Amino acid sequence: MTLPVSYDDILAARDRLRPFFEPSAVHHYPLLDDLVGYGIRVLVKHENHLPTGSFKVRNGTASITALSSEQAERGVIAATTGNHGLGLAWAGAARGVSVTICVPRGNNPEKNASIRSFGATLIEVGDRYDETVAACKAIAEQEHRTIVHSTNHRPVIAGAGTMALEFLEQAPQVDALVIALGGGSQAVGAMAVVEALRPGVQLFAVQSQGATAQHDGWRDGMARSGEPARTFAEGIATGSTYELTFDALRDGLADFVLASDKMIAQCVRDLWTITHNLAEGAGATGLAGLRLLAPRLAGKTVGIVMCGGNLDAARAADILAGRTPGT
C-alpha cells in the first residue's frame, strides 16, 4: 500500500505538536458497550477536548510548524467552513504566523467568530464552497501565502496521524477503529500508524448518506468532484475525493459504510446522555458507523473518535429536542 505520509512523518509531527497541547483522553463508558451490543467494548478518543474542540488543531499545528522561515513570514491561507480554519488560526496565533481564512458567505457565525478570536483574517467570499476555494487561490497568489488544503497537504495528514498514534499507545488492546470520513486525513494517517505498529488492527470509515462522494469512489474506483453534500454533519460534508487520500483509502479500509443523518443525530443524543459530551455531527458519526458494523465486530475492542464538539447552539437545541436538522 502506497501512503502519502510515512510513520516517520507522523513521529516528526508529534514532536512538533508536543509543545502545544497534551494528548487527548481515551475513555471507556460501559453504557456505550450496552448500547452497541454484541459484546463489543467501546473506547472513545476525545478529540473534542483539544484546543478549538476538534482534531483539526493537529492538522493546523502540524502544518504551521512545518513551514520554512520564509513561508512563515509570508503567512498561510485556507478555504474552510469551520474546523480546519479554527485549527490553522489557533496554530498561527501560537507560533506568530499570519493566517487568512476564506469561508463561504453565510457560513456559521459562531465558527466565524471563533476563527477571528485567534487573530486570523476572515474573508467571506463565494456563495458556494467551490467559489470560496477559487477566491482563496487568487488571494494566495496575490499575497504569496502558502495554501494549506484541508486534505491535499502532507503535513495535514501527518498531523491527523498523531491521533491514531496516541490511540494505539493509550489502548494497545484495540482491534479496530471506526473513523468518520470527510477528506480522509484521519483514516489515511491511521493507516501509516497501523501498518507500522499494529498491522492486525482493522480500519473502517463511515460517511453520511447525504454526502457519498468518498464512499462511492471507494466502491467503484472513480474519482468524484463537486457532487451534492446534504448533511448537517459539516465535517464530513464533502462532495469530492482527494488526490492524496483516494488510493490509500481504497487500499487500506476494511469497509466503508453510510449512516443516515437521523442515525447520526441519534448518536449525538446518545453520546450526550452517556458521556455528557456534546459531539458535532461528524463527532458522532463514528458511533453511528460502529452501530452499523457491530455484528461483524462482535466481541472485539473497538475505538471510535469524537473528532469534534463544535455544534452550534441552534442545531444542538434541535437535536437534543429529538429532531434531525434539515428534515
C-alpha positions as CSV (number, residue, x, y, z in Angstrom):
1,M,0.0,0.0,0.0
2,T,1.4,3.4,-1.0
3,L,0.7,6.1,1.5
4,P,1.2,9.9,1.2
5,V,2.9,10.1,4.6
6,S,5.2,7.7,6.4
7,Y,5.2,6.6,10.1
8,D,8.4,8.7,10.5
9,D,6.5,11.8,9.2
10,I,3.9,11.2,11.9
11,L,6.5,10.8,14.6
12,A,8.1,14.1,13.4
13,A,4.7,15.8,13.5
14,R,4.1,14.5,17.1
15,D,7.4,16.0,18.1
16,R,6.3,19.4,16.7
17,L,2.9,19.2,18.3
18,R,4.2,18.2,21.8
19,P,5.0,21.7,23.0
20,F,1.5,23.0,22.1
21,F,-1.0,20.6,23.7
22,E,-1.4,17.3,25.6
23,P,-2.7,14.1,24.1
24,S,-6.5,13.8,24.1
25,A,-8.0,11.3,26.6
26,V,-9.4,7.8,25.8
27,H,-12.3,6.8,28.0
28,H,-14.4,3.6,28.3
29,Y,-18.2,4.0,29.0
30,P,-19.9,0.7,29.9
31,L,-23.2,2.1,28.9
32,L,-21.9,2.6,25.3
33,D,-21.0,-1.1,25.3
34,D,-24.6,-1.9,26.3
35,L,-25.9,0.5,23.6
36,V,-23.8,-1.1,20.8
37,G,-24.2,-4.7,22.0
38,Y,-22.6,-7.8,20.5
39,G,-20.1,-8.0,23.4
40,I,-18.1,-5.0,21.9
41,R,-16.0,-2.9,24.3
42,V,-16.1,0.7,23.0
43,L,-13.3,3.1,23.7
44,V,-13.8,6.8,22.8
45,K,-10.9,9.2,22.0
46,H,-12.0,12.7,23.0
47,E,-10.5,14.9,20.2
48,N,-13.3,17.3,21.2
49,H,-11.2,18.2,24.3
50,L,-8.3,19.6,22.2
51,P,-7.9,23.3,21.7
52,T,-10.5,24.5,19.2
53,G,-12.6,21.5,20.1
54,S,-11.6,19.3,17.1
55,F,-8.8,17.0,15.9
56,K,-8.1,19.5,13.1
57,V,-6.0,21.5,15.5
58,R,-3.5,18.7,15.0
59,N,-3.6,19.3,11.2
60,G,-3.2,23.0,11.6
61,T,-0.4,22.9,14.1
62,A,1.5,20.3,12.1
63,S,1.2,22.4,9.0
64,I,2.2,25.7,10.7
65,T,5.2,24.2,12.4
66,A,6.3,22.6,9.1
67,L,6.7,26.0,7.4
68,S,10.1,27.3,6.4
69,S,11.1,30.6,7.9
70,E,10.3,32.3,4.6
71,Q,6.9,30.7,4.4
72,A,6.1,31.6,8.0
73,E,6.9,35.2,7.3
74,R,4.6,35.3,4.3
75,G,1.8,33.5,6.1
76,V,-0.8,30.9,5.1
77,I,-4.3,30.8,3.7
78,A,-7.1,28.2,3.6
79,A,-10.6,27.7,2.4
80,T,-12.9,26.1,5.0
81,T,-16.3,26.1,6.6
82,G,-15.0,25.8,10.2
83,N,-12.8,23.4,12.0
84,H,-9.8,23.4,9.5
85,G,-9.8,27.2,9.7
86,L,-10.0,27.1,13.5
87,G,-7.1,24.8,13.8
88,L,-4.9,27.0,11.5
89,A,-6.0,30.2,13.2
90,W,-5.1,28.7,16.7
91,A,-1.8,27.4,15.5
92,G,-0.9,30.6,13.7
93,A,-1.6,32.6,16.9
94,A,0.6,30.1,18.9
95,R,3.5,30.5,16.5
96,G,3.0,34.1,15.4
97,V,2.2,33.3,11.8
98,S,-0.3,35.3,9.8
99,V,-3.4,33.3,8.8
100,T,-6.1,34.2,6.4
101,I,-9.3,32.1,6.3
102,C,-11.8,32.2,3.4
103,V,-15.3,31.0,4.2
104,P,-18.5,31.0,2.1
105,R,-21.0,33.8,2.6
106,G,-23.5,32.8,5.2
107,N,-21.0,30.5,7.0
108,N,-21.8,29.5,10.6
109,P,-21.4,32.8,12.5
110,E,-20.2,31.0,15.7
111,K,-17.3,29.4,13.8
112,N,-16.5,32.7,12.1
113,A,-16.3,34.5,15.4
114,S,-14.1,31.8,16.8
115,I,-11.7,32.0,13.9
116,R,-11.5,35.8,14.3
117,S,-10.9,35.4,18.0
118,F,-7.5,33.9,17.3
119,G,-6.4,36.9,15.3
120,A,-6.9,35.4,11.8
121,T,-8.2,37.5,8.9
122,L,-11.6,36.0,7.9
123,I,-12.9,36.7,4.4
124,E,-16.5,35.8,3.5
125,V,-16.4,35.1,-0.2
126,G,-18.4,33.0,-2.7
127,D,-22.0,31.6,-2.4
128,R,-20.7,28.0,-2.8
129,Y,-17.6,26.4,-1.3
130,D,-16.0,25.9,-4.8
131,E,-16.2,29.6,-5.3
132,T,-14.6,30.2,-1.9
133,V,-11.7,27.8,-3.0
134,A,-11.2,29.7,-6.2
135,A,-11.0,33.1,-4.3
136,C,-8.6,31.5,-1.8
137,K,-6.3,30.5,-4.6
138,A,-6.4,34.0,-6.1
139,I,-5.6,35.7,-2.8
140,A,-2.8,33.3,-2.2
141,E,-1.2,34.2,-5.5
142,Q,-1.6,37.9,-4.8
143,E,-0.2,37.8,-1.3
144,H,2.3,34.9,-1.8
145,R,0.8,32.9,1.0
146,T,1.1,29.2,1.4
147,I,-2.2,27.4,0.8
148,V,-2.9,24.7,3.4
149,H,-5.6,22.5,1.9
150,S,-7.7,20.6,4.5
151,T,-6.7,17.2,2.9
152,N,-4.3,17.6,0.0
153,H,-1.4,18.7,2.1
154,R,1.1,16.1,3.6
155,P,1.7,17.9,6.9
156,V,-2.1,17.9,7.4
157,I,-2.3,14.1,7.0
158,A,0.8,13.6,9.2
159,G,-0.8,15.8,11.9
160,A,-4.0,13.8,11.7
161,G,-2.0,10.6,12.0
162,T,-0.8,11.6,15.5
163,M,-4.4,10.9,16.7
164,A,-4.1,7.2,15.8
165,L,-0.5,7.0,17.2
166,E,-1.8,8.3,20.6
167,F,-4.8,6.0,20.4
168,L,-2.8,2.8,19.9
169,E,-0.3,3.8,22.6
170,Q,-3.1,4.5,25.1
171,A,-5.2,1.5,24.1
172,P,-3.0,-1.2,22.7
173,Q,-5.8,-3.8,23.0
174,V,-7.8,-2.1,20.3
175,D,-8.8,-4.5,17.5
176,A,-10.5,-2.0,15.1
177,L,-11.0,1.8,14.6
178,V,-14.2,3.3,13.2
179,I,-13.5,6.8,11.8
180,A,-15.8,9.4,10.4
181,L,-14.5,10.4,6.9
182,G,-14.6,13.7,5.2
183,G,-11.4,14.3,3.3
184,G,-9.7,11.2,4.8
185,S,-6.8,12.7,6.7
186,Q,-7.6,10.8,9.9
187,A,-8.1,7.5,8.2
188,V,-5.0,7.7,6.0
189,G,-2.9,8.9,8.9
190,A,-4.1,6.0,10.9
191,M,-3.1,3.6,8.1
192,A,0.5,4.6,8.3
193,V,0.4,4.1,12.1
194,V,-1.3,0.8,12.0
195,E,1.0,-0.5,9.2
196,A,4.0,0.3,11.4
197,L,2.7,-0.7,14.9
198,R,-0.3,-3.0,14.7
199,P,-0.9,-4.4,11.2
200,G,-3.8,-6.5,12.6
201,V,-6.0,-3.5,13.5
202,Q,-8.8,-3.0,11.1
203,L,-9.8,0.4,9.9
204,F,-13.4,1.3,9.0
205,A,-14.8,4.5,7.6
206,V,-18.3,6.0,7.8
207,Q,-19.9,8.9,5.9
208,S,-23.4,10.4,5.7
209,Q,-25.9,9.1,3.3
210,G,-26.3,12.7,2.2
211,A,-22.7,13.1,1.1
212,T,-21.5,9.9,-0.5
213,A,-18.7,11.0,-2.9
214,Q,-15.8,9.4,-1.0
215,H,-17.8,6.3,-0.3
216,D,-18.9,5.9,-3.9
217,G,-15.4,6.5,-5.1
218,W,-14.1,3.9,-2.7
219,R,-16.6,1.4,-4.1
220,D,-16.1,1.9,-7.8
221,G,-12.6,3.4,-8.1
222,M,-13.9,6.5,-9.9
223,A,-12.7,9.9,-8.5
224,R,-15.5,12.4,-7.7
225,S,-15.7,16.2,-7.8
226,G,-18.5,18.7,-7.0
227,E,-21.2,16.2,-6.0
228,P,-24.0,17.1,-3.7
229,A,-23.3,17.1,0.0
230,R,-26.5,17.4,2.0
231,T,-25.9,16.6,5.6
232,F,-25.9,18.6,8.9
233,A,-22.6,16.8,9.8
234,E,-20.4,19.6,8.4
235,G,-17.1,17.8,9.0
236,I,-18.0,15.0,6.6
237,A,-20.0,17.1,4.1
238,T,-17.6,16.6,1.2
239,G,-18.7,16.2,-2.4
240,S,-15.3,15.2,-3.8
241,T,-12.5,12.7,-3.5
242,Y,-8.9,13.9,-2.9
243,E,-5.7,13.1,-4.7
244,L,-3.6,12.4,-1.7
245,T,-6.0,10.2,0.1
246,F,-8.1,8.4,-2.6
247,D,-5.8,5.5,-3.5
248,A,-4.8,4.9,0.1
249,L,-8.4,4.7,1.3
250,R,-9.2,2.2,-1.5
251,D,-6.3,0.0,-0.4
252,G,-6.4,0.4,3.4
253,L,-10.0,0.3,4.6
254,A,-11.6,-2.9,5.7
255,D,-15.0,-1.4,4.8
256,F,-16.8,1.9,4.3
257,V,-20.4,2.4,5.4
258,L,-23.1,5.1,5.2
259,A,-25.2,6.3,8.1
260,S,-28.4,8.3,7.8
261,D,-28.5,11.8,9.3
262,K,-31.3,10.6,11.5
263,M,-28.9,8.0,12.9
264,I,-26.1,10.5,13.3
265,A,-28.4,12.8,15.2
266,Q,-29.5,10.0,17.5
267,C,-25.8,9.2,18.2
268,V,-25.3,12.9,19.2
269,R,-28.1,12.4,21.7
270,D,-26.7,9.0,22.9
271,L,-23.2,10.5,23.4
272,W,-24.6,13.4,25.4
273,T,-26.7,11.1,27.6
274,I,-23.9,8.6,28.2
275,T,-20.7,10.6,28.1
276,H,-22.0,14.1,28.8
277,N,-20.0,15.4,25.9
278,L,-21.8,17.3,23.1
279,A,-20.5,16.0,19.8
280,E,-20.9,17.8,16.5
281,G,-22.4,15.7,13.7
282,A,-19.1,14.3,12.5
283,G,-18.0,13.7,16.1
284,A,-21.0,11.3,16.5
285,T,-20.6,9.6,13.1
286,G,-18.0,7.1,14.4
287,L,-20.6,5.7,16.8
288,A,-23.2,5.6,14.0
289,G,-20.8,3.6,11.9
290,L,-19.9,1.2,14.8
291,R,-23.6,0.5,15.3
292,L,-23.9,-0.5,11.6
293,L,-20.8,-2.6,11.8
294,A,-21.4,-4.2,15.2
295,P,-22.5,-7.7,14.0
296,R,-19.1,-8.2,12.3
297,L,-17.1,-6.7,15.2
298,A,-18.8,-8.9,17.9
299,G,-16.6,-9.5,20.9
300,K,-13.9,-7.0,19.9
301,T,-12.5,-3.9,21.4
302,V,-13.3,-1.0,19.0
303,G,-12.1,2.6,19.1
304,I,-14.2,5.5,17.9
305,V,-13.2,9.1,17.7
306,M,-15.3,12.0,19.0
307,C,-13.4,14.1,16.4
308,G,-15.2,17.4,17.1
309,G,-17.6,19.1,19.5
310,N,-18.3,22.3,17.7
311,L,-22.0,22.0,17.4
312,D,-23.7,25.4,17.1
313,A,-26.4,26.3,19.7
314,A,-29.4,26.3,17.4
315,R,-28.5,22.9,15.9
316,A,-27.7,21.5,19.4
317,A,-31.1,22.6,20.6
318,D,-32.8,21.0,17.6
319,I,-31.0,17.6,18.0
320,L,-31.4,17.4,21.8
321,A,-35.1,18.1,21.3
322,G,-35.3,14.9,19.2
323,R,-35.2,16.5,15.7
324,T,-32.8,15.9,12.8
325,P,-31.5,19.1,11.3
326,G,-32.5,19.6,7.7
327,T,-35.6,17.4,7.8
